[in-house]
């Protein structure tokens, strides 16, 4: 579980850097779509971004930011696999992982995807036309990260045993550490 948490933290840090460069990402998508003569349809999948990067990107900055997006998607896929092997889980964690896998599928249609509040990634897109064309692709990462955080929260709360809980009396008090509130004289097994 610690490995999952460390990996998630590293990915979140990379996403923060990517988020600061969202306008660069949108401009790179616009330039590569123009180069591909594909200005009508919205950017609808990860594989489409990969194709733009591989075949229609001639600017180093554009290539770097598109590669950053694809790389983050790949790292999130790997994290899904780590989460799956971390522990068996229950129906809630399985559902959250399946949602992540579906969203991170290369050919999944992202056009209807929109990040909910408090994420403002779509609101930063200037024109309604841009929101329609790029809203799904900019919403992907925050939604997947939120889903993974929900998986971690649920796993910690319901599936991983609490170390601060006394096995015998099931009493939990964070102020006491691993000690039970009262132990009868001569009994030190807690």
N, C-alpha and C positions, 0 to 999 in steps of 0.2 A: 504493500500500500504506500509506503514511503517513496518508492521509486515512481509510482504514479503521480503522487503529489509534487515531487521534484520536477518531473517532466512537464506536468501541467503548468507549474510556475514559470518554467523556461519558455514554454509556448506563449503564455500570457505576456511575458516581457517582450517577446518578438512581435506579438500582435500589437502591443502598445506602440512600438516603433513603426509598424506597418500603418496603424491608424493615424499616426501623425503625418503620414505621406499619402493620405487618401486622395487628395487632389492630383498628385502625381500619378497614382494608379488609374484614376479616371481619364486623365489626359493620355496616358499610355494606351488605354483601351480605345480611346477615340482615334488616336493616330494609327494603331494597328488595324482597327476596323476599316478605316478609310483606305489603308494600303491593301486590305483584303477585298475591297469593294463590297463590303457587307454592312452598309449603313442603315438598312431597314429593320432587320430583326434585332431584338435585344440580346445582350450577352446572357445566355441561358444555362451554361454548364461550365464545370471546371475544365473539361476537355476542350471546350471552345477557347478558353483563355490560354491553355497550353498550346493549341494550334496557332493562335495569334502570335504567341511568343516564339514558337519554333519556325514559322514560315513567313511571318509578315512584320517582324520587328527588326528594325535596322538602327535603332538608337540604343546606346548602352544603358542609359538611365531607364528607358522603358523596359528593356530586357531584365534589368535588375529588379524592378518593382514587380513585374509580372512573375518573375521567377520566385520572388519572395512570397507572393500569394500562393503559387502552386506548391512551394516548399512547405508553407504552413499547413496547407490541406493534407499533404503527405504525412507530416509529423502528427497531425490530429488523427489520421487513419491508424498510424502505428500506436498511438496512445489508446485508441479504441481496443486494439488487440491486447495491449498490456492490461487494460481494465478488465477485459474478458477473462484473462488468465489470473488476475489478482485474487479473485474468489468467485465462487459460483453465483452468489447473489440471489435475488428473488425476482418476482415478476416486474416490479418497479424498475430495478436496475437493468434488467433485460430490455424493457421497453425503452429506457433512455439510451442504451447502447444501440439498439436497433434504429432509433431515430437518428443518432449520429452517423451510423453507417449509411443510412439512406441519404442523408444530406451530403455526405462526403463521397458518394458514388460519382465517378467521373461523368457519367452521362445523365445524372439527375437534373431535371428541369427546375431551375432556380427562379424563373421569371415571377412567380407569385409570392416568393419569399420576401418578408419584410421584418426587420428587427423591431421588436417591441420596445416601449419605454423601459428603461432609461437610455437605451442606445439611440443616439441621434445621427447615426451614420447616413441614413437615407435623407434626413432633414438637411444635411449639409450639401446635398446635391442641389444644384442651382435651379434648373428648369424642370418643369413637370416631365418633359421629354426625357431628361437625364434620369429622373427618378424611375421612369418606366424602363429605360434601357439598362441601367446599372443597379437598380434597387435590390435585385435579388442577389447579385454577386457580392455586393458590399455588405449585405445582411448575413451572408453565410457564416462567416467566422464568429461574429458575436453570438449568434444563435447556437452554434455548436459548442462554443466555450461555456455558455450558460447551461446547456444541457449536461456537459461534463461536470461542471461545478455542482449541479443538482445530484448527479450520480455520486460524487464524492460525499456530499452532505448526507444523502440517504444512507450510503454505505457506512459512514462513521456513526450515524445515529442509531440505525436499526440492525446492522449486520456484524459489525466489528465489536467484540466484547469490550466493555469499559474497564480499563485497568484500575481505576479508582473505586471500583465497586467491590465490597467485601463479598467473597463467595458464600459465606455462611449466612450472613444476615441480610444481604442484598441492600445494605444501606450505603448511600453515596453522599459524601459531603466534601466538596473540593478544598475546604479549609483544613480538613483533617488529613489530606493526602491519602495514604493507604490504611489508616487506622480507623477502626469502627468507633462509634461515639461512646460506647460503654462496653467494657469487657469485664465479665465476672472475675473475681479474684482467683488466681491460679490458672486461668484459661488464657493463653496468649496465642491462640492459633489464627487469629485474624491478622 
